[in-house]
Amino acid sequence: MDHFLYRDGALFAEDVPLADIASAVGTPFYCYSAATLIRHYRLFDDALAGMDHLVCFAMKSNSNQAVLRLLAAEGAGMDVVSGGEYARARAAGVPGDRIVFSGVGKTGDEMRMALEGGIRQFNVESEPELQMLSAVAVSLGVTAPIAIRVNPDVDAKTHAKIATGKSENKFGIPIARAVAVYAEAAALPGIDVVGIDVHIGSQLVELEPFERAYAKVADLTRTLRAEGHDIRRLDLGGGLGIPYTRSNEAPPLPRDYGALIKRCVGDLGCEVEIEPGRLISGNAGVMVSKVIYLKSGEGRDFLILDGAMNDLVRPSMYDAHHDIVPLREPAAGVEQQPYDIVGPVCESGDTFAKQRPMPPLAAGDLVAFRSAGAYGAVMASEYNSRPLIPEVLVQGDRWAVIRPRPSLEEMIARDIVPDWLQDAD
Ligand code: LLP
């Protein structure tokens, strides 16, 4: 459920008509609903009630300061994957002991930053990383709390580019090697082993792969404890999928996911962390765009929008489906017609949808891409010198620009022409 609904024929974000925001900030833009973000966070928090737990928002899905502040105020932790994300989380007021640091390629500088600033735990993905982290911690006179990310060799049954739990993926250490690597970790002077981490992929629409992975983690917990390790925390990753189409998708609910977690690891007495991103932010955001032209092609009609693949890359990159709906509610029973919906960028990959049935649309009409709050703005670029589009947050009847659209001058001013080229003209 989200808070983007038609009222009196117009699409609203909570109590604000999206068309009003479009008039004020121009198109395209992202708009997030605070009520939806909070609701989704609480679904997870409630699903784990009764267990010692922390919901760490995977901020790679949406890292705007306003979004982070909203979730941090709810008590959320953060899952970060770079020094930049760590700094953003801290800037949004998230205490270090609520931040977990994931990722296969943390640099020494990033480790130092987190150790100095405060960190709940590092999720370590390789032996070289373990050694580097120990060395950095020793140089600072501290120990680094760690979980080791194990790769359970489970098929997450999701898009190949976002599956992470198979042995051929670059993530984690093979679970079969875990005993040896934990022994190595325990012997390192800068390392404090606190738990186990697993994450098998994103946009999972079944619980079964989670269940297989978590069963392996539960077994490993018992094995490692028998080896003398004090395993007191389990990070079970993110990845629960969302419905991208209103009609026919019903991925498992956080409630069922929470019940599964309790069933698989509830008897171990561990503190549990999860790292959901998409389910919290995905359906809490839309991208609003305007039809520039309606172009009749050979046997097909193109809707050319002012939004493009640089603004929302998921359709080009993962063949992802986003529902696209007009801001003005179509009359009941209106006949739909197929359109190819494209952006202005100069490559054929800049296609949002092919032969998508839509109510009739004309130049100047506004449309909203649903489910665009996760992996939307954060993956945007300025390809074709199209400035990053603004982000807006709605809460009740209030709204605010939470990242402005840069002017063309600001965009160009970030480049530096070396002095030897300055006099060229
Ligand atoms: N934890 C780790 C270690 C991850 O790698 C990810 C996502 C998450 C948590 C959050 O997963 P989520 O709950 O959001 O599914 N750009 C792609 C998705 C990439 C996901 C990468 N890792 C997309 O637009 O579909």
Boltz pocket constraint, residues with backbone or C-beta under 6 A from the ligand:
constraints:
  - pocket:
      binder: B
      contacts: [[A, 58], [A, 61], [A, 79], [A, 102], [A, 103], [A, 161], [A, 162], [A, 199], [A, 201], [A, 202], [A, 203], [A, 237], [A, 238], [A, 239], [A, 240], [A, 275], [A, 276], [A, 277], [A, 278], [A, 279], [A, 314], [A, 318], [A, 374], [A, 375]]
      max_distance: 6.0
